[in-house]
């Protein structure tokens, strides 16, 4: 298949998206914790990109922990859309209490993608002190806990 034909097959508007960050992050992340992933494709990202329910969930995960029951029937779809199989469940449930982070990936096409882990308490503190509605990669550099390149 030629390079031209690959471009023709690629759907219109299918640029780098948060789902791509999630896939790459899942392969490279080595920190334990709870993560809310955000993608910044411009020079800055709004503080309120992390929604109130996400903030509350991250705070609860960090402070109290999270219990999750794994569904009894996890569907796995085969090559035929009418075929359905059920995966074997590894165990019934889990309870985790761990650090919680907002992870912001700053993306510039054809350049390194850097993700900054910002602990939720530090994120909220920085947001509360900021007189701006958004923050830049330079701002993230001042408050991050760790970072990885994707």
RADA-V874607 format. One record per pair of residues at least 4 apart in sequence whose C-alpha atoms are under 6 Angstrom apart, sorted by the first residue. I is the first residue (numbers start at 0). J is the second residue. If there is no record, write none. Layout:
i=<I,I>
j=<J,J>
//
This chain:
i=<17,20,21,24,32,32,32,33,34,34,34,35,35,36,36,37,38,38,39,39,39,39,40,42,43,43,43,44,44,45,45,46,57,58,59,60,60,60,61,61,61,61,64,64,65,65,66,66,67,67,68,69,69,72,73,73,74,74,75,75,76,77,99,99,100,100,100,100,101,102,102,103,103,104,104,105,105,106,112,112,113,113,114,114,115,115,116,116,116,116,117,117,134,139>
j=<38,24,25,28,97,98,99,99,99,100,101,101,102,102,103,103,103,104,44,104,105,106,106,135,133,134,135,133,134,132,133,133,99,62,63,64,65,96,96,97,98,99,95,96,94,95,93,94,92,93,92,91,92,85,85,86,84,85,84,85,83,82,118,119,116,117,118,119,117,115,116,114,115,113,114,112,113,112,148,149,147,148,146,147,143,146,143,144,145,146,143,144,138,143>
//
